[in-house]
Amino acid sequence: MKRSSDPRHLARILALQQLFSEKFSNNQFYTESIPLEDLLELDEIESYDESLFEKISTGVRENVEQIDKTIVEFAPQWPISQMKLVDLQILRIAIYEGFIGKITPPKVSIDEAIEIAKDFGGESSSKFVNGVLGAIYELNKDNNGES
């Protein structure tokens, strides 16, 4: 299945867009987040993995403090307040999905995050996301006895 039409990939993109718009809302750039229906229309998405979207969106919101502590630990040279918002949200989604919520295997969440960073982030976003998530993976792999 092509990644661009994969319902799970589309769910991650929608989660990114909604979480991104909520952060803007909290910083008073917008008065409220963009409704999901509007995102579906803008992105011309007819079908996506609704369960995955809900798990990611809810999980990131409910675990943002724990997720951000992980980001600070593995990217100490980049204060969260200075990260690009899109990169931060991509990291939050991947950390929740692969490491905290354990919805998908960590390698899958990392691969998806890198691909989404290439599409939505800046020139160096995919390398930054890969570096942070790779370090988290290596520590977790070592702690869990994986190879």
Rosetta silent file (secondary structure, phi, psi, omega in degrees, C-alpha in Angstrom):
SEQUENCE: MKRSSDPRHLARILALQQLFSEKFSNNQFYTESIPLEDLLELDEIESYDESLFEKISTGVRENVEQIDKTIVEFAPQWPISQMKLVDLQILRIAIYEGFIGKITPPKVSIDEAIEIAKDFGGESSSKFVNGVLGAIYELNKDNNGES
SCORE:     score description
SCORE:     0.000 S_00000001
   1 L     0.000  136.722  178.335    0.000    0.000    0.000 S_00000001
   2 L   -67.500  138.852 -178.868    1.336    3.442   -0.830 S_00000001
   3 H   -57.195  -41.430 -175.098    2.275    5.430    2.241 S_00000001
   4 H   -65.488  -20.306  178.844    0.342    8.504    1.085 S_00000001
   5 H  -112.746    3.067  178.754   -2.932    6.560    1.038 S_00000001
   6 L   -66.836  123.144 -178.136   -2.240    4.287    4.025 S_00000001
   7 H   -57.387  -31.946  179.180   -5.037    4.901    6.573 S_00000001
   8 H   -73.107  -40.084  176.963   -2.543    4.697    9.467 S_00000001
   9 H   -63.109  -43.637  179.495   -0.198    7.218    7.833 S_00000001
  10 H   -64.351  -35.923  177.256   -3.128    9.549    7.205 S_00000001
  11 H   -62.533  -40.808  179.068   -4.213    9.198   10.855 S_00000001
  12 H   -65.905  -40.856  178.660   -0.746   10.316   11.976 S_00000001
  13 H   -63.632  -44.605  178.332   -0.840   13.315    9.638 S_00000001
  14 H   -62.977  -41.537  177.666   -4.257   14.343   10.928 S_00000001
  15 H   -61.077  -44.192  177.923   -3.076   13.952   14.526 S_00000001
  16 H   -58.354  -48.578 -177.205   -0.044   16.122   13.738 S_00000001
  17 H   -64.370  -40.769 -179.559   -2.182   18.815   12.160 S_00000001
  18 H   -69.474  -45.555  178.752   -4.717   18.841   14.967 S_00000001
  19 H   -63.707  -37.951  177.018   -2.108   18.861   17.750 S_00000001
  20 H   -61.532  -46.252 -178.389   -0.187   21.568   15.900 S_00000001
  21 H   -68.175  -32.477  176.736   -3.294   23.733   15.599 S_00000001
  22 H   -66.252  -38.632  179.034   -4.129   23.212   19.290 S_00000001
  23 H   -65.221  -40.350  175.468   -0.686   24.434   20.291 S_00000001
  24 H   -61.904  -39.847  179.484   -1.203   27.544   18.214 S_00000001
  25 H   -61.398  -44.387 -179.983   -4.552   27.923   19.930 S_00000001
  26 H   -65.115  -27.615  177.762   -2.945   27.695   23.369 S_00000001
  27 L   -91.922    8.180  174.995   -0.458   30.372   22.347 S_00000001
  28 L    65.849   28.702  170.314   -3.368   32.517   21.163 S_00000001
  29 L   -76.452  -36.295  176.196   -2.465   32.538   17.484 S_00000001
  30 L  -125.948  159.351  179.434   -5.950   31.135   16.846 S_00000001
  31 L   -81.860  -22.062  177.329   -8.986   31.178   19.070 S_00000001
  32 L  -156.316  163.413 -179.754   -9.564   27.436   18.669 S_00000001
  33 L   -72.426  162.354  179.599   -8.028   24.412   16.981 S_00000001
  34 L   -73.500  126.479  179.397   -8.949   23.458   13.448 S_00000001
  35 L   -62.055  144.997 -179.362  -11.904   21.049   13.476 S_00000001
  36 H   -55.001  -41.137 -179.133  -11.161   17.540   12.234 S_00000001
  37 H   -58.217  -38.856  178.823  -13.839   17.847    9.551 S_00000001
  38 H   -68.627  -39.210  177.496  -12.007   20.857    8.112 S_00000001
  39 H   -63.171  -42.527  178.686   -8.682   19.007    8.121 S_00000001
  40 H   -59.530  -42.317  179.802  -10.265   16.077    6.292 S_00000001
  41 H   -68.758  -45.512 -179.616  -11.634   18.430    3.663 S_00000001
  42 H   -61.273  -41.237 -178.008   -8.399   20.426    3.307 S_00000001
  43 H   -85.593   -4.827 -177.357   -6.302   17.276    2.973 S_00000001
  44 L    55.699   46.241  179.291   -8.894   15.586    0.748 S_00000001
  45 L  -100.855  123.521  178.390   -8.904   12.553    3.044 S_00000001
  46 L   -98.156  -29.136 -176.360  -11.879   10.267    2.743 S_00000001
  47 L  -143.777  136.315  177.045  -10.671    7.419    4.927 S_00000001
  48 L  -151.221  167.241 -179.933   -8.169    7.147    7.771 S_00000001
  49 L   -79.406   95.328 -175.047   -7.580    4.941   10.796 S_00000001
  50 H   -63.252  -37.404  179.859   -9.921    6.652   13.246 S_00000001
  51 H   -64.106  -45.669  178.964   -8.861    4.469   16.168 S_00000001
  52 H   -63.376  -43.512  178.348   -5.169    5.267   15.673 S_00000001
  53 H   -55.935  -47.909 -179.184   -5.954    8.965   15.300 S_00000001
  54 H   -64.595  -44.072  179.844   -7.860    8.960   18.609 S_00000001
  55 H   -60.536  -45.451 -178.665   -5.200    6.942   20.445 S_00000001
  56 H   -67.910  -51.140 -176.644   -2.416    9.255   19.296 S_00000001
  57 H   -58.925  -48.753 -179.627   -4.283   12.516   19.812 S_00000001
  58 H   -67.754  -44.437 -178.514   -5.575   11.576   23.242 S_00000001
  59 H   -61.456  -42.313  178.725   -2.339    9.889   24.296 S_00000001
  60 H   -65.064  -45.373 -179.939   -0.156   12.862   23.403 S_00000001
  61 H   -60.430  -44.119 -175.479   -2.468   15.281   25.219 S_00000001
  62 H   -76.666  -19.943 -174.971   -2.627   13.100   28.341 S_00000001
  63 H  -119.968   17.697 -172.934    1.101   12.302   28.436 S_00000001
  64 H   -59.519  -36.407 -179.738    2.659   15.538   27.178 S_00000001
  65 H   -66.081  -45.374  178.321    4.640   16.159   30.381 S_00000001
  66 H   -64.202  -42.369  179.161    6.202   12.679   30.335 S_00000001
  67 H   -61.768  -46.814 -178.243    6.851   12.954   26.588 S_00000001
  68 H   -65.395  -33.773  175.058    8.475   16.367   26.961 S_00000001
  69 H   -61.941  -39.780  177.574   10.730   15.094   29.773 S_00000001
  70 H   -64.307  -43.471  179.312   11.931   12.413   27.367 S_00000001
  71 H   -62.066  -45.380  179.596   12.582   15.008   24.657 S_00000001
  72 H   -60.423  -39.989 -179.836   14.525   17.210   27.092 S_00000001
  73 H   -65.016  -39.280 -174.154   16.602   14.201   28.174 S_00000001
  74 H   -99.558   -4.571  175.124   17.495   13.172   24.620 S_00000001
  75 L  -138.156   56.855 -174.000   17.770   16.629   23.032 S_00000001
  76 L   -64.088  -24.136  179.553   19.255   18.739   25.852 S_00000001
  77 L   -76.362   -8.393 -179.081   20.889   21.146   23.400 S_00000001
  78 L  -122.136   94.976  175.379   17.430   22.068   22.074 S_00000001
  79 L   -58.793  140.715 -178.113   15.089   23.614   24.649 S_00000001
  80 H   -54.245  -37.935 -178.776   11.483   22.718   23.833 S_00000001
  81 H   -65.336  -16.902 -179.525   10.597   26.414   23.652 S_00000001
  82 H  -104.694   -3.230  178.306   13.128   26.819   20.821 S_00000001
  83 L   -75.784  150.535  171.883   12.133   23.773   18.766 S_00000001
  84 L   -63.534  135.063 -175.876   10.114   24.175   15.624 S_00000001
  85 H   -58.994  -38.359 -179.371    6.542   23.425   16.632 S_00000001
  86 H   -66.280  -40.974  178.152    6.071   20.903   13.835 S_00000001
  87 H   -63.861  -42.190  179.040    9.223   19.008   14.841 S_00000001
  88 H   -60.247  -45.898 -178.656    8.113   19.010   18.469 S_00000001
  89 H   -68.097  -36.115  176.712    4.688   17.605   17.612 S_00000001
  90 H   -62.785  -44.865  177.807    6.211   14.942   15.350 S_00000001
  91 H   -61.393  -45.333 -179.450    8.502   13.878   18.201 S_00000001
  92 H   -58.360  -44.959 -179.558    5.607   13.836   20.665 S_00000001
  93 H   -62.247  -48.938 -176.979    3.528   11.626   18.385 S_00000001
  94 H   -65.631  -40.786  179.473    6.352    9.154   17.723 S_00000001
  95 H   -65.008  -43.144  178.294    7.417    8.953   21.373 S_00000001
  96 H   -64.977  -51.565 -173.829    3.870    8.332   22.498 S_00000001
  97 H   -62.760  -42.012 -173.501    3.044    5.880   19.730 S_00000001
  98 H   -96.390  -24.477 -171.710    6.225    3.810   19.877 S_00000001
  99 H  -119.411  -38.594 -177.393    7.515    4.100   23.415 S_00000001
 100 H   -93.738  -56.000  179.818    4.845    5.190   25.900 S_00000001
 101 L   -78.537  -20.778 -179.214    1.567    3.965   24.431 S_00000001
 102 L    49.886   45.336  179.521    3.304    1.111   22.604 S_00000001
 103 L   -75.976  -39.593  178.098    0.683    1.278   19.866 S_00000001
 104 L  -132.540  161.990  176.906    3.177    0.311   17.166 S_00000001
 105 L   -59.544  144.382 -178.810    6.739   -1.031   17.287 S_00000001
 106 H   -52.408  -40.684 -179.280    9.277    1.738   17.971 S_00000001
 107 H   -62.222  -34.933  177.964   10.991    1.265   14.603 S_00000001
 108 H   -68.220  -45.223 -179.672    7.657    1.841   12.830 S_00000001
 109 H   -63.759  -36.451  178.319    6.919    5.008   14.807 S_00000001
 110 H   -67.048  -47.204  179.281   10.432    6.285   14.066 S_00000001
 111 H   -58.819  -45.324  179.221   10.149    5.545   10.335 S_00000001
 112 H   -63.256  -42.711 -179.528    6.766    7.255   10.153 S_00000001
 113 H   -61.590  -41.633  179.403    8.036   10.279   12.084 S_00000001
 114 H   -63.619  -44.611  179.508   10.984   10.683    9.713 S_00000001
 115 H   -63.793  -41.724  179.104    8.729   10.488    6.655 S_00000001
 116 H   -67.338  -37.992  177.307    6.263   12.985    8.118 S_00000001
 117 H   -62.531  -37.457  177.098    9.148   15.309    9.052 S_00000001
 118 H   -62.767  -37.695 -176.966   10.326   15.194    5.428 S_00000001
 119 H   -81.805  -34.722 -171.498    6.851   16.211    4.259 S_00000001
 120 H  -113.986  -18.896 -176.631    5.925   18.782    6.925 S_00000001
 121 L   -91.882 -171.329  178.373    9.157   19.947    8.540 S_00000001
 122 L   -84.623 -171.250 -175.549   12.056   22.063    7.460 S_00000001
 123 L   -59.649  -37.443 -176.793   15.185   21.063    5.610 S_00000001
 124 L  -103.045    4.850 -175.453   16.859   19.502    8.666 S_00000001
 125 H   -59.175  -44.936 -176.416   13.713   18.248   10.438 S_00000001
 126 H   -64.906  -36.348  177.856   14.013   14.619    9.394 S_00000001
 127 H   -68.227  -41.871  178.859   17.629   14.435   10.595 S_00000001
 128 H   -62.792  -49.559  179.592   16.737   16.067   13.911 S_00000001
 129 H   -60.219  -44.404  178.732   13.741   13.763   14.448 S_00000001
 130 H   -60.918  -43.175 -178.966   15.823   10.731   13.467 S_00000001
 131 H   -63.168  -47.556 -179.259   18.604   11.700   15.870 S_00000001
 132 H   -65.727  -49.658 -177.777   16.358   12.200   18.886 S_00000001
 133 H   -68.106  -34.008  177.313   14.217    9.120   18.257 S_00000001
 134 H   -63.665  -40.202  177.858   17.252    6.991   17.409 S_00000001
 135 H   -65.699  -41.418  177.536   18.841    7.861   20.757 S_00000001
 136 H   -63.018  -43.801  179.719   15.622    6.989   22.599 S_00000001
 137 H   -60.702  -46.219 -178.144   15.403    3.720   20.686 S_00000001
 138 H   -60.366  -43.007  178.815   19.008    2.762   21.481 S_00000001
 139 H   -65.106  -44.683 -179.863   18.502    3.336   25.202 S_00000001
 140 H   -66.579  -37.218  178.293   15.232    1.409   25.240 S_00000001
 141 H   -62.641  -46.039  179.318   16.730   -1.379   23.161 S_00000001
 142 H   -63.902  -40.310 -178.495   19.628   -1.702   25.597 S_00000001
 143 H   -72.051  -26.507 -178.912   17.328   -1.611   28.623 S_00000001
 144 H   -98.845    1.452  178.930   14.984   -4.226   27.152 S_00000001
 145 L    71.736   19.970  178.505   17.733   -6.543   25.946 S_00000001
 146 L   -82.886  161.107  175.062   16.722   -6.133   22.286 S_00000001
 147 L  -121.311    0.000    0.000   19.199   -6.233   19.457 S_00000001
